[in-house]
Amino acid sequence: MASKGTCKADSCDKDVRAKGYCDRHYRKWRKGAMGKPRHRSCNEKDCGKAPHRRGLCEQHYLKAFSKKAPATGAETTASEAGQAAE
């Protein structure tokens, strides 16, 4: 098989696998760690996942738009307070 050239990443002279990158840099590119990612990224800072809804990945979307607030030990909802009073 003929060589497709060398990797376009800085100071890398390995043979190209795909998208102009060698195997190692191609895997990084697919994860969104190099240059232009293969998909749009979540709008949350330092999150490279693909967006699910409203520009956020599934995890950040559920955190921001979930109808149920995450329960913590210090906080109680009105319905929990009413049940405790009974």
LINZI-V632778 format. One record per residue. N is the residue number from 1. OMEGA is omega in whole degrees, 0 to 359 (none if undefined). D_CENTER is the distance of its C-alpha to the mean C-alpha in Angstrom with 1 decimal. Layout:
n = <N & N>
omega = <OMEGA & OMEGA>
d_center = <D_CENTER & D_CENTER>
//
This chain:
n = <1 & 2 & 3 & 4 & 5 & 6 & 7 & 8 & 9 & 10 & 11 & 12 & 13 & 14 & 15 & 16 & 17 & 18 & 19 & 20 & 21 & 22 & 23 & 24 & 25 & 26 & 27 & 28 & 29 & 30 & 31 & 32 & 33 & 34 & 35 & 36 & 37 & 38 & 39 & 40 & 41 & 42 & 43 & 44 & 45 & 46 & 47 & 48 & 49 & 50 & 51 & 52 & 53 & 54 & 55 & 56 & 57 & 58 & 59 & 60 & 61 & 62 & 63 & 64 & 65 & 66 & 67 & 68 & 69 & 70 & 71 & 72 & 73 & 74 & 75 & 76 & 77 & 78 & 79 & 80 & 81 & 82 & 83 & 84 & 85 & 86>
omega = <182 & 179 & 180 & 181 & 180 & 182 & 181 & 175 & 181 & 178 & 175 & 182 & 179 & 179 & 181 & 173 & 181 & 178 & 178 & 181 & 173 & 184 & 182 & 182 & 177 & 178 & 177 & 179 & 180 & 178 & 179 & 183 & 183 & 172 & 179 & 181 & 183 & 177 & 174 & 183 & 175 & 181 & 178 & 183 & 177 & 175 & 182 & 182 & 178 & 180 & 180 & 177 & 177 & 177 & 181 & 174 & 184 & 181 & 181 & 177 & 180 & 179 & 184 & 189 & 179 & 180 & 178 & 177 & 179 & 182 & 174 & 183 & 185 & 185 & 173 & 179 & 181 & 181 & 177 & 180 & 179 & 179 & 181 & 182 & 183 & none>
d_center = <35.2 & 35.2 & 32.8 & 30.2 & 30.4 & 28.5 & 24.9 & 24.1 & 22.1 & 24.4 & 27.1 & 26.1 & 29.0 & 27.7 & 28.1 & 25.6 & 23.7 & 21.7 & 20.6 & 22.9 & 21.1 & 22.5 & 21.0 & 19.3 & 17.9 & 16.9 & 14.7 & 13.0 & 12.8 & 11.2 & 8.3 & 8.3 & 10.4 & 13.6 & 15.0 & 14.0 & 10.9 & 11.8 & 10.0 & 9.5 & 6.4 & 5.9 & 9.2 & 8.7 & 9.7 & 8.0 & 4.4 & 3.3 & 1.8 & 5.5 & 7.6 & 9.9 & 12.7 & 13.9 & 11.0 & 8.7 & 6.3 & 9.0 & 8.9 & 9.3 & 11.6 & 13.7 & 14.0 & 15.2 & 17.3 & 18.5 & 22.3 & 22.8 & 22.3 & 21.3 & 24.6 & 25.7 & 29.1 & 30.5 & 29.7 & 31.5 & 31.6 & 34.9 & 35.2 & 34.8 & 37.3 & 39.7 & 39.5 & 40.2 & 43.3 & 44.9>
//
